[in-house]
């Protein structure tokens, strides 16, 4: 009986931990994968909608992203990585 109570406490702790986890998914393919992961883990799913920062020499090459709150992420490339 004590072991059953102990496992219930562990399950409650795991449920409590899962409440603080959020899977962030990016548009264009990330939502489908994020949904699968969130369902499998039993956690929340939220969507991130960034604006791509393109390279001046190639519009398809992402050099970073800007978020709706004006925060940004940029990739640091060297000449070896680009050329």
N, CA, C and O atoms as a CHARMM CRD file, in Angstrom:
* protein
*
  332
    1    1 UNK  N      0.81800  -1.20000   0.00000 PROA 1      0.00000
    2    1 UNK  CA     0.00000   0.00000   0.00000 PROA 1      0.00000
    3    1 UNK  C      0.86100   1.26400   0.00000 PROA 1      0.00000
    4    1 UNK  O      0.52400   2.24700  -0.65900 PROA 1      0.00000
    5    2 UNK  N      1.95900   1.23500   0.73200 PROA 2      0.00000
    6    2 UNK  CA     2.84100   2.39500   0.79300 PROA 2      0.00000
    7    2 UNK  C      3.46400   2.67600  -0.56600 PROA 2      0.00000
    8    2 UNK  O      3.66900   3.83100  -0.93900 PROA 2      0.00000
    9    3 UNK  N      3.76200   1.62100  -1.29600 PROA 3      0.00000
   10    3 UNK  CA     4.36200   1.79400  -2.62100 PROA 3      0.00000
   11    3 UNK  C      3.36900   2.46000  -3.57200 PROA 3      0.00000
   12    3 UNK  O      3.76600   3.29700  -4.38200 PROA 3      0.00000
   13    4 UNK  N      2.09000   2.10500  -3.48900 PROA 4      0.00000
   14    4 UNK  CA     1.06300   2.70700  -4.32400 PROA 4      0.00000
   15    4 UNK  C      0.93700   4.21200  -4.03800 PROA 4      0.00000
   16    4 UNK  O      0.80100   5.01800  -4.95800 PROA 4      0.00000
   17    5 UNK  N      0.98500   4.56900  -2.76700 PROA 5      0.00000
   18    5 UNK  CA     0.92100   5.97800  -2.38400 PROA 5      0.00000
   19    5 UNK  C      2.13600   6.72400  -2.90200 PROA 5      0.00000
   20    5 UNK  O      2.02200   7.86200  -3.35700 PROA 5      0.00000
   21    6 UNK  N      3.29700   6.09200  -2.83500 PROA 6      0.00000
   22    6 UNK  CA     4.53500   6.70700  -3.31100 PROA 6      0.00000
   23    6 UNK  C      4.49000   6.93400  -4.81700 PROA 6      0.00000
   24    6 UNK  O      4.90600   7.99000  -5.29300 PROA 6      0.00000
   25    7 UNK  N      3.98700   5.94800  -5.58000 PROA 7      0.00000
   26    7 UNK  CA     3.90800   6.11600  -7.02600 PROA 7      0.00000
   27    7 UNK  C      2.88900   7.19500  -7.40200 PROA 7      0.00000
   28    7 UNK  O      3.07400   7.90200  -8.39300 PROA 7      0.00000
   29    8 UNK  N      1.82100   7.32500  -6.62100 PROA 8      0.00000
   30    8 UNK  CA     0.83800   8.37900  -6.86200 PROA 8      0.00000
   31    8 UNK  C      1.46400   9.75200  -6.63700 PROA 8      0.00000
   32    8 UNK  O      1.19400  10.68400  -7.39400 PROA 8      0.00000
   33    9 UNK  N      2.29200   9.88600  -5.61100 PROA 9      0.00000
   34    9 UNK  CA     2.98400  11.14500  -5.35300 PROA 9      0.00000
   35    9 UNK  C      3.91900  11.48100  -6.50900 PROA 9      0.00000
   36    9 UNK  O      4.00800  12.64000  -6.91200 PROA 9      0.00000
   37   10 UNK  N      4.61600  10.48000  -7.04700 PROA 10     0.00000
   38   10 UNK  CA     5.51600  10.69800  -8.17800 PROA 10     0.00000
   39   10 UNK  C      4.73700  11.12100  -9.42200 PROA 10     0.00000
   40   10 UNK  O      5.17800  11.99900 -10.16300 PROA 10     0.00000
   41   11 UNK  N      3.57800  10.49700  -9.65200 PROA 11     0.00000
   42   11 UNK  CA     2.74000  10.86400 -10.78700 PROA 11     0.00000
   43   11 UNK  C      2.21100  12.28700 -10.62600 PROA 11     0.00000
   44   11 UNK  O      2.16100  13.04000 -11.59900 PROA 11     0.00000
   45   12 UNK  N      1.81600  12.66400  -9.40600 PROA 12     0.00000
   46   12 UNK  CA     1.34900  14.02100  -9.14700 PROA 12     0.00000
   47   12 UNK  C      2.47000  15.02700  -9.39300 PROA 12     0.00000
   48   12 UNK  O      2.23600  16.09600  -9.95600 PROA 12     0.00000
   49   13 UNK  N      3.68200  14.68700  -8.97300 PROA 13     0.00000
   50   13 UNK  CA     4.83300  15.56200  -9.19600 PROA 13     0.00000
   51   13 UNK  C      5.08500  15.71700 -10.69000 PROA 13     0.00000
   52   13 UNK  O      5.35800  16.82300 -11.15500 PROA 13     0.00000
   53   14 UNK  N      4.99700  14.62200 -11.45300 PROA 14     0.00000
   54   14 UNK  CA     5.19900  14.66900 -12.90200 PROA 14     0.00000
   55   14 UNK  C      4.12300  15.52400 -13.56400 PROA 14     0.00000
   56   14 UNK  O      4.42600  16.31000 -14.46200 PROA 14     0.00000
   57   15 UNK  N      2.86900  15.38100 -13.13200 PROA 15     0.00000
   58   15 UNK  CA     1.78300  16.20900 -13.67500 PROA 15     0.00000
   59   15 UNK  C      2.02900  17.68300 -13.36900 PROA 15     0.00000
   60   15 UNK  O      1.79100  18.54700 -14.21200 PROA 15     0.00000
   61   16 UNK  N      2.50400  17.96300 -12.16400 PROA 16     0.00000
   62   16 UNK  CA     2.81200  19.34600 -11.77000 PROA 16     0.00000
   63   16 UNK  C      3.93400  19.91600 -12.64500 PROA 16     0.00000
   64   16 UNK  O      3.86300  21.06700 -13.07600 PROA 16     0.00000
   65   17 UNK  N      4.96700  19.11000 -12.90500 PROA 17     0.00000
   66   17 UNK  CA     6.07100  19.53800 -13.75500 PROA 17     0.00000
   67   17 UNK  C      5.59000  19.79300 -15.18700 PROA 17     0.00000
   68   17 UNK  O      6.02100  20.75800 -15.81800 PROA 17     0.00000
   69   18 UNK  N      4.71100  18.94500 -15.69900 PROA 18     0.00000
   70   18 UNK  CA     4.20900  19.08200 -17.06700 PROA 18     0.00000
   71   18 UNK  C      3.38500  20.35500 -17.25800 PROA 18     0.00000
   72   18 UNK  O      3.32100  20.88800 -18.36500 PROA 18     0.00000
   73   19 UNK  N      2.76200  20.84000 -16.20100 PROA 19     0.00000
   74   19 UNK  CA     1.96100  22.05900 -16.31400 PROA 19     0.00000
   75   19 UNK  C      2.82100  23.27100 -16.64300 PROA 19     0.00000
   76   19 UNK  O      2.32500  24.24400 -17.21100 PROA 19     0.00000
   77   20 UNK  N      4.10000  23.22600 -16.29500 PROA 20     0.00000
   78   20 UNK  CA     4.98400  24.35500 -16.54800 PROA 20     0.00000
   79   20 UNK  C      5.70200  24.24900 -17.89400 PROA 20     0.00000
   80   20 UNK  O      6.43200  25.16700 -18.27000 PROA 20     0.00000
   81   21 UNK  N      5.51100  23.16000 -18.61800 PROA 21     0.00000
   82   21 UNK  CA     6.17700  22.95500 -19.90900 PROA 21     0.00000
   83   21 UNK  C      5.24800  23.39900 -21.03500 PROA 21     0.00000
   84   21 UNK  O      4.06600  23.05400 -21.05400 PROA 21     0.00000
   85   22 UNK  N      5.79700  24.16700 -21.97100 PROA 22     0.00000
   86   22 UNK  CA     5.04400  24.59400 -23.15300 PROA 22     0.00000
   87   22 UNK  C      5.90100  24.30800 -24.37900 PROA 22     0.00000
   88   22 UNK  O      7.06300  24.70900 -24.43400 PROA 22     0.00000
   89   23 UNK  N      5.33900  23.62400 -25.35000 PROA 23     0.00000
   90   23 UNK  CA     6.01300  23.39200 -26.62700 PROA 23     0.00000
   91   23 UNK  C      5.71600  24.59900 -27.51200 PROA 23     0.00000
   92   23 UNK  O      4.55200  24.94000 -27.72400 PROA 23     0.00000
   93   24 UNK  N      6.75900  25.24600 -28.02800 PROA 24     0.00000
   94   24 UNK  CA     6.59700  26.37700 -28.94100 PROA 24     0.00000
   95   24 UNK  C      6.81100  25.87600 -30.36300 PROA 24     0.00000
   96   24 UNK  O      7.85300  25.30000 -30.67700 PROA 24     0.00000
   97   25 UNK  N      5.83100  26.09600 -31.21200 PROA 25     0.00000
   98   25 UNK  CA     5.89300  25.63200 -32.59600 PROA 25     0.00000
   99   25 UNK  C      5.92500  26.82100 -33.54400 PROA 25     0.00000
  100   25 UNK  O      5.25100  27.82600 -33.32100 PROA 25     0.00000
  101   26 UNK  N      6.71800  26.69400 -34.60400 PROA 26     0.00000
  102   26 UNK  CA     6.83300  27.73900 -35.61500 PROA 26     0.00000
  103   26 UNK  C      5.97500  27.34700 -36.81400 PROA 26     0.00000
  104   26 UNK  O      5.88000  26.16900 -37.15800 PROA 26     0.00000
  105   27 UNK  N      5.35100  28.33900 -37.44500 PROA 27     0.00000
  106   27 UNK  CA     4.52700  28.09700 -38.63100 PROA 27     0.00000
  107   27 UNK  C      5.31700  27.36400 -39.72100 PROA 27     0.00000
  108   27 UNK  O      6.53700  27.22800 -39.63600 PROA 27     0.00000
  109   28 UNK  N      4.61000  26.90400 -40.72600 PROA 28     0.00000
  110   28 UNK  CA     5.19300  26.20300 -41.88700 PROA 28     0.00000
  111   28 UNK  C      5.80400  24.86300 -41.50800 PROA 28     0.00000
  112   28 UNK  O      6.98000  24.61600 -41.77400 PROA 28     0.00000
  113   29 UNK  N      5.02800  24.01700 -40.90200 PROA 29     0.00000
  114   29 UNK  CA     5.48100  22.66100 -40.61000 PROA 29     0.00000
  115   29 UNK  C      5.72800  22.38700 -39.14800 PROA 29     0.00000
  116   29 UNK  O      5.62200  21.24100 -38.71100 PROA 29     0.00000
  117   30 UNK  N      6.05000  23.39200 -38.39100 PROA 30     0.00000
  118   30 UNK  CA     6.36500  23.18600 -36.98500 PROA 30     0.00000
  119   30 UNK  C      5.15300  22.89800 -36.12300 PROA 30     0.00000
  120   30 UNK  O      5.27100  22.25300 -35.08200 PROA 30     0.00000
  121   31 UNK  N      3.98700  23.37000 -36.54500 PROA 31     0.00000
  122   31 UNK  CA     2.77900  23.17800 -35.72900 PROA 31     0.00000
  123   31 UNK  C      2.37000  21.70600 -35.70300 PROA 31     0.00000
  124   31 UNK  O      1.99400  21.18400 -34.65400 PROA 31     0.00000
  125   32 UNK  N      2.44200  21.04600 -36.83700 PROA 32     0.00000
  126   32 UNK  CA     2.06200  19.61900 -36.87900 PROA 32     0.00000
  127   32 UNK  C      2.97200  18.78500 -35.97700 PROA 32     0.00000
  128   32 UNK  O      2.49700  17.92900 -35.23000 PROA 32     0.00000
  129   33 UNK  N      4.26100  19.03200 -36.04800 PROA 33     0.00000
  130   33 UNK  CA     5.21200  18.29200 -35.20800 PROA 33     0.00000
  131   33 UNK  C      5.05400  18.69100 -33.74900 PROA 33     0.00000
  132   33 UNK  O      5.05700  17.83300 -32.86600 PROA 33     0.00000
  133   34 UNK  N      4.91600  19.99400 -33.48700 PROA 34     0.00000
  134   34 UNK  CA     4.72600  20.46400 -32.11700 PROA 34     0.00000
  135   34 UNK  C      3.49200  19.87800 -31.46700 PROA 34     0.00000
  136   34 UNK  O      3.50600  19.54900 -30.28100 PROA 34     0.00000
  137   35 UNK  N      2.41700  19.74400 -32.24200 PROA 35     0.00000
  138   35 UNK  CA     1.17800  19.16200 -31.72800 PROA 35     0.00000
  139   35 UNK  C      1.38500  17.70700 -31.32700 PROA 35     0.00000
  140   35 UNK  O      0.91500  17.28200 -30.27200 PROA 35     0.00000
  141   36 UNK  N      2.07300  16.95600 -32.14800 PROA 36     0.00000
  142   36 UNK  CA     2.34900  15.54500 -31.83600 PROA 36     0.00000
  143   36 UNK  C      3.17500  15.43200 -30.56300 PROA 36     0.00000
  144   36 UNK  O      2.87500  14.61700 -29.69100 PROA 36     0.00000
  145   37 UNK  N      4.21900  16.25500 -30.46100 PROA 37     0.00000
  146   37 UNK  CA     5.09200  16.21700 -29.28400 PROA 37     0.00000
  147   37 UNK  C      4.31500  16.61700 -28.03100 PROA 37     0.00000
  148   37 UNK  O      4.42400  15.95800 -26.99700 PROA 37     0.00000
  149   38 UNK  N      3.52700  17.70100 -28.12100 PROA 38     0.00000
  150   38 UNK  CA     2.75700  18.16600 -26.96900 PROA 38     0.00000
  151   38 UNK  C      1.74600  17.11300 -26.50500 PROA 38     0.00000
  152   38 UNK  O      1.59100  16.88500 -25.30600 PROA 38     0.00000
  153   39 UNK  N      1.07000  16.48200 -27.44600 PROA 39     0.00000
  154   39 UNK  CA     0.10700  15.43400 -27.07700 PROA 39     0.00000
  155   39 UNK  C      0.80800  14.24400 -26.42900 PROA 39     0.00000
  156   39 UNK  O      0.32300  13.69200 -25.44200 PROA 39     0.00000
  157   40 UNK  N      1.94000  13.85700 -26.98300 PROA 40     0.00000
  158   40 UNK  CA     2.68200  12.70300 -26.45100 PROA 40     0.00000
  159   40 UNK  C      3.18600  12.97900 -25.03100 PROA 40     0.00000
  160   40 UNK  O      3.15400  12.09600 -24.17400 PROA 40     0.00000
  161   41 UNK  N      3.64800  14.20500 -24.78800 PROA 41     0.00000
  162   41 UNK  CA     4.16800  14.56000 -23.47200 PROA 41     0.00000
  163   41 UNK  C      3.09400  15.02800 -22.50100 PROA 41     0.00000
  164   41 UNK  O      3.33400  15.12300 -21.29700 PROA 41     0.00000
  165   42 UNK  N      1.89500  15.32400 -23.03400 PROA 42     0.00000
  166   42 UNK  CA     0.81700  15.81200 -22.17500 PROA 42     0.00000
  167   42 UNK  C      1.06100  17.22700 -21.67700 PROA 42     0.00000
  168   42 UNK  O      0.75300  17.55200 -20.53000 PROA 42     0.00000
  169   43 UNK  N      1.62100  18.07500 -22.55400 PROA 43     0.00000
  170   43 UNK  CA     1.92700  19.45700 -22.18500 PROA 43     0.00000
  171   43 UNK  C      1.20100  20.41100 -23.12500 PROA 43     0.00000
  172   43 UNK  O      0.56500  19.98300 -24.08700 PROA 43     0.00000
  173   44 UNK  N      1.30100  21.71000 -22.83800 PROA 44     0.00000
  174   44 UNK  CA     0.63200  22.73000 -23.64500 PROA 44     0.00000
  175   44 UNK  C      1.40800  23.01300 -24.92900 PROA 44     0.00000
  176   44 UNK  O      2.61200  22.77200 -25.01300 PROA 44     0.00000
  177   45 UNK  N      0.68800  23.53100 -25.92800 PROA 45     0.00000
  178   45 UNK  CA     1.26600  23.92500 -27.21200 PROA 45     0.00000
  179   45 UNK  C      0.94600  25.38900 -27.45600 PROA 45     0.00000
  180   45 UNK  O     -0.18300  25.83000 -27.24000 PROA 45     0.00000
  181   46 UNK  N      1.93900  26.13600 -27.90500 PROA 46     0.00000
  182   46 UNK  CA     1.71900  27.52700 -28.29500 PROA 46     0.00000
  183   46 UNK  C      2.42700  27.73500 -29.63200 PROA 46     0.00000
  184   46 UNK  O      3.34100  26.99000 -29.98600 PROA 46     0.00000
  185   47 UNK  N      1.99100  28.75900 -30.36900 PROA 47     0.00000
  186   47 UNK  CA     2.52100  29.01800 -31.71100 PROA 47     0.00000
  187   47 UNK  C      3.33900  30.30500 -31.70000 PROA 47     0.00000
  188   47 UNK  O      2.93100  31.30700 -31.11200 PROA 47     0.00000
  189   48 UNK  N      4.49100  30.26800 -32.35100 PROA 48     0.00000
  190   48 UNK  CA     5.36500  31.42500 -32.49900 PROA 48     0.00000
  191   48 UNK  C      5.28500  31.87200 -33.95600 PROA 48     0.00000
  192   48 UNK  O      5.40600  31.05300 -34.86700 PROA 48     0.00000
  193   49 UNK  N      5.08100  33.17900 -34.17700 PROA 49     0.00000
  194   49 UNK  CA     4.95500  33.70400 -35.54000 PROA 49     0.00000
  195   49 UNK  C      6.07200  34.73400 -35.78600 PROA 49     0.00000
  196   49 UNK  O      5.85700  35.93400 -35.61900 PROA 49     0.00000
  197   50 UNK  N      7.26000  34.26000 -36.18200 PROA 50     0.00000
  198   50 UNK  CA     8.36600  35.19500 -36.42600 PROA 50     0.00000
  199   50 UNK  C      8.35500  35.73100 -37.85800 PROA 50     0.00000
  200   50 UNK  O      7.70100  35.17000 -38.73700 PROA 50     0.00000
  201   51 UNK  N      9.07300  36.80200 -38.07500 PROA 51     0.00000
  202   51 UNK  CA     9.30000  37.34100 -39.42200 PROA 51     0.00000
  203   51 UNK  C     10.75000  37.04600 -39.77700 PROA 51     0.00000
  204   51 UNK  O     11.65700  37.42200 -39.03300 PROA 51     0.00000
  205   52 UNK  N     10.97800  36.38500 -40.89100 PROA 52     0.00000
  206   52 UNK  CA    12.32100  36.00400 -41.31000 PROA 52     0.00000
  207   52 UNK  C     13.13700  37.22600 -41.72400 PROA 52     0.00000
  208   52 UNK  O     12.63400  38.13500 -42.38500 PROA 52     0.00000
  209   53 UNK  N     14.41000  37.22600 -41.32000 PROA 53     0.00000
  210   53 UNK  CA    15.37400  38.21000 -41.81400 PROA 53     0.00000
  211   53 UNK  C     16.17500  37.50000 -42.89500 PROA 53     0.00000
  212   53 UNK  O     16.93700  36.57600 -42.61000 PROA 53     0.00000
  213   54 UNK  N     15.99700  37.93700 -44.13300 PROA 54     0.00000
  214   54 UNK  CA    16.66300  37.28700 -45.27000 PROA 54     0.00000
  215   54 UNK  C     18.04000  37.89100 -45.51700 PROA 54     0.00000
  216   54 UNK  O     18.29800  39.04600 -45.17900 PROA 54     0.00000
  217   55 UNK  N     18.91700  37.08800 -46.11400 PROA 55     0.00000
  218   55 UNK  CA    20.22700  37.57200 -46.53500 PROA 55     0.00000
  219   55 UNK  C     20.04200  38.47300 -47.74700 PROA 55     0.00000
  220   55 UNK  O     19.17900  38.20600 -48.58300 PROA 55     0.00000
  221   56 UNK  N     20.83100  39.52900 -47.85700 PROA 56     0.00000
  222   56 UNK  CA    20.67800  40.47400 -48.97100 PROA 56     0.00000
  223   56 UNK  C     20.98600  39.83100 -50.31800 PROA 56     0.00000
  224   56 UNK  O     20.50000  40.29500 -51.34900 PROA 56     0.00000
  225   57 UNK  N     21.78000  38.77700 -50.32100 PROA 57     0.00000
  226   57 UNK  CA    22.16900  38.13500 -51.57900 PROA 57     0.00000
  227   57 UNK  C     21.31100  36.92600 -51.92500 PROA 57     0.00000
  228   57 UNK  O     21.44100  36.37500 -53.01800 PROA 57     0.00000
  229   58 UNK  N     20.43100  36.50000 -51.01000 PROA 58     0.00000
  230   58 UNK  CA    19.56600  35.34200 -51.26200 PROA 58     0.00000
  231   58 UNK  C     18.34000  35.45500 -50.36000 PROA 58     0.00000
  232   58 UNK  O     18.43700  35.22700 -49.15500 PROA 58     0.00000
  233   59 UNK  N     17.18200  35.80600 -50.93600 PROA 59     0.00000
  234   59 UNK  CA    15.95700  36.02000 -50.17100 PROA 59     0.00000
  235   59 UNK  C     15.47100  34.76200 -49.44700 PROA 59     0.00000
  236   59 UNK  O     14.73200  34.86400 -48.46800 PROA 59     0.00000
  237   60 UNK  N     15.87400  33.58600 -49.91500 PROA 60     0.00000
  238   60 UNK  CA    15.44700  32.34000 -49.28000 PROA 60     0.00000
  239   60 UNK  C     16.31700  31.95900 -48.08600 PROA 60     0.00000
  240   60 UNK  O     15.90700  31.13100 -47.27200 PROA 60     0.00000
  241   61 UNK  N     17.49900  32.54100 -47.96300 PROA 61     0.00000
  242   61 UNK  CA    18.41300  32.22600 -46.86600 PROA 61     0.00000
  243   61 UNK  C     18.03600  33.05300 -45.63500 PROA 61     0.00000
  244   61 UNK  O     18.07200  34.28300 -45.66900 PROA 61     0.00000
  245   62 UNK  N     17.68000  32.37600 -44.56700 PROA 62     0.00000
  246   62 UNK  CA    17.31700  33.06400 -43.32900 PROA 62     0.00000
  247   62 UNK  C     18.57900  33.38800 -42.53700 PROA 62     0.00000
  248   62 UNK  O     19.38900  32.50700 -42.24600 PROA 62     0.00000
  249   63 UNK  N     18.73300  34.65600 -42.19600 PROA 63     0.00000
  250   63 UNK  CA    19.86700  35.09800 -41.38500 PROA 63     0.00000
  251   63 UNK  C     19.43600  35.36800 -39.94600 PROA 63     0.00000
  252   63 UNK  O     20.27200  35.62700 -39.08200 PROA 63     0.00000
  253   64 UNK  N     18.13800  35.30600 -39.69300 PROA 64     0.00000
  254   64 UNK  CA    17.61400  35.54800 -38.36500 PROA 64     0.00000
  255   64 UNK  C     16.11000  35.66300 -38.40000 PROA 64     0.00000
  256   64 UNK  O     15.47900  35.38600 -39.41900 PROA 64     0.00000
  257   65 UNK  N     15.53200  36.07700 -37.27400 PROA 65     0.00000
  258   65 UNK  CA    14.07800  36.23100 -37.18300 PROA 65     0.00000
  259   65 UNK  C     13.74000  37.31900 -36.18000 PROA 65     0.00000
  260   65 UNK  O     14.44300  37.51800 -35.19000 PROA 65     0.00000
  261   66 UNK  N     12.64600  38.02000 -36.45800 PROA 66     0.00000
  262   66 UNK  CA    12.13300  39.05500 -35.56000 PROA 66     0.00000
  263   66 UNK  C     10.77500  38.58300 -35.04000 PROA 66     0.00000
  264   66 UNK  O      9.93600  38.11700 -35.81100 PROA 66     0.00000
  265   67 UNK  N     10.56900  38.70500 -33.74400 PROA 67     0.00000
  266   67 UNK  CA     9.32200  38.30000 -33.12400 PROA 67     0.00000
  267   67 UNK  C      8.36700  39.49400 -33.04700 PROA 67     0.00000
  268   67 UNK  O      8.80500  40.63900 -33.15900 PROA 67     0.00000
  269   68 UNK  N      7.06900  39.24200 -32.85700 PROA 68     0.00000
  270   68 UNK  CA     6.09400  40.33900 -32.76800 PROA 68     0.00000
  271   68 UNK  C      6.40400  41.36300 -31.66700 PROA 68     0.00000
  272   68 UNK  O      6.00300  42.52100 -31.77700 PROA 68     0.00000
  273   69 UNK  N      7.11300  40.94800 -30.60600 PROA 69     0.00000
  274   69 UNK  CA     7.45000  41.88000 -29.52100 PROA 69     0.00000
  275   69 UNK  C      8.76700  42.61100 -29.78100 PROA 69     0.00000
  276   69 UNK  O      9.31100  43.24500 -28.87700 PROA 69     0.00000
  277   70 UNK  N      9.28000  42.52600 -31.00700 PROA 70     0.00000
  278   70 UNK  CA    10.51500  43.17500 -31.46100 PROA 70     0.00000
  279   70 UNK  C     11.79700  42.51100 -30.97900 PROA 70     0.00000
  280   70 UNK  O     12.88300  43.01300 -31.27000 PROA 70     0.00000
  281   71 UNK  N     11.70900  41.40700 -30.25700 PROA 71     0.00000
  282   71 UNK  CA    12.92300  40.66900 -29.93000 PROA 71     0.00000
  283   71 UNK  C     13.39100  39.97600 -31.20300 PROA 71     0.00000
  284   71 UNK  O     12.59900  39.77900 -32.12400 PROA 71     0.00000
  285   72 UNK  N     14.64500  39.61000 -31.26500 PROA 72     0.00000
  286   72 UNK  CA    15.16000  39.00300 -32.48600 PROA 72     0.00000
  287   72 UNK  C     16.20300  37.94300 -32.18000 PROA 72     0.00000
  288   72 UNK  O     16.75900  37.88600 -31.08300 PROA 72     0.00000
  289   73 UNK  N     16.45000  37.12400 -33.15400 PROA 73     0.00000
  290   73 UNK  CA    17.49100  36.10800 -33.12000 PROA 73     0.00000
  291   73 UNK  C     18.22700  36.21300 -34.43700 PROA 73     0.00000
  292   73 UNK  O     17.59900  36.26100 -35.49500 PROA 73     0.00000
  293   74 UNK  N     19.54300  36.24800 -34.39200 PROA 74     0.00000
  294   74 UNK  CA    20.30800  36.29700 -35.63800 PROA 74     0.00000
  295   74 UNK  C     21.36600  35.21100 -35.61800 PROA 74     0.00000
  296   74 UNK  O     21.91300  34.86700 -34.57000 PROA 74     0.00000
  297   75 UNK  N     21.64100  34.68100 -36.79700 PROA 75     0.00000
  298   75 UNK  CA    22.67600  33.67500 -36.96300 PROA 75     0.00000
  299   75 UNK  C     24.00000  34.37700 -37.19700 PROA 75     0.00000
  300   75 UNK  O     24.04800  35.38600 -37.90000 PROA 75     0.00000
  301   76 UNK  N     25.05800  33.86700 -36.62700 PROA 76     0.00000
  302   76 UNK  CA    26.38200  34.43200 -36.85700 PROA 76     0.00000
  303   76 UNK  C     27.09500  33.56500 -37.87900 PROA 76     0.00000
  304   76 UNK  O     27.51100  32.44700 -37.57600 PROA 76     0.00000
  305   77 UNK  N     27.23300  34.08300 -39.08200 PROA 77     0.00000
  306   77 UNK  CA    27.90400  33.36300 -40.15100 PROA 77     0.00000
  307   77 UNK  C     29.30200  33.92000 -40.35500 PROA 77     0.00000
  308   77 UNK  O     29.53300  35.11700 -40.19000 PROA 77     0.00000
  309   78 UNK  N     30.21600  33.06300 -40.70900 PROA 78     0.00000
  310   78 UNK  CA    31.54200  33.51500 -41.09100 PROA 78     0.00000
  311   78 UNK  C     31.66000  33.39700 -42.59800 PROA 78     0.00000
  312   78 UNK  O     30.79300  32.80500 -43.24100 PROA 78     0.00000
  313   79 UNK  N     32.71300  33.94700 -43.17100 PROA 79     0.00000
  314   79 UNK  CA    32.93800  33.83400 -44.60900 PROA 79     0.00000
  315   79 UNK  C     32.98300  32.39100 -45.06500 PROA 79     0.00000
  316   79 UNK  O     32.54000  32.08000 -46.17000 PROA 79     0.00000
  317   80 UNK  N     33.51200  31.50400 -44.23500 PROA 80     0.00000
  318   80 UNK  CA    33.61100  30.08300 -44.59800 PROA 80     0.00000
  319   80 UNK  C     32.22500  29.44400 -44.71600 PROA 80     0.00000
  320   80 UNK  O     32.01300  28.56200 -45.54800 PROA 80     0.00000
  321   81 UNK  N     31.28700  29.89300 -43.88100 PROA 81     0.00000
  322   81 UNK  CA    29.94900  29.30900 -43.91400 PROA 81     0.00000
  323   81 UNK  C     29.16700  29.81000 -45.12600 PROA 81     0.00000
  324   81 UNK  O     28.37400  29.06000 -45.69500 PROA 81     0.00000
  325   82 UNK  N     29.37400  31.05200 -45.52700 PROA 82     0.00000
  326   82 UNK  CA    28.62300  31.62200 -46.65700 PROA 82     0.00000
  327   82 UNK  C     29.29500  31.31100 -47.99000 PROA 82     0.00000
  328   82 UNK  O     28.61900  30.95500 -48.95600 PROA 82     0.00000
  329   83 UNK  N     30.58400  31.43800 -48.05000 PROA 83     0.00000
  330   83 UNK  CA    31.28700  31.28500 -49.32000 PROA 83     0.00000
  331   83 UNK  C     31.86500  29.94700 -49.44300 PROA 83     0.00000
  332   83 UNK  O     32.49700  29.63800 -50.45400 PROA 83     0.00000
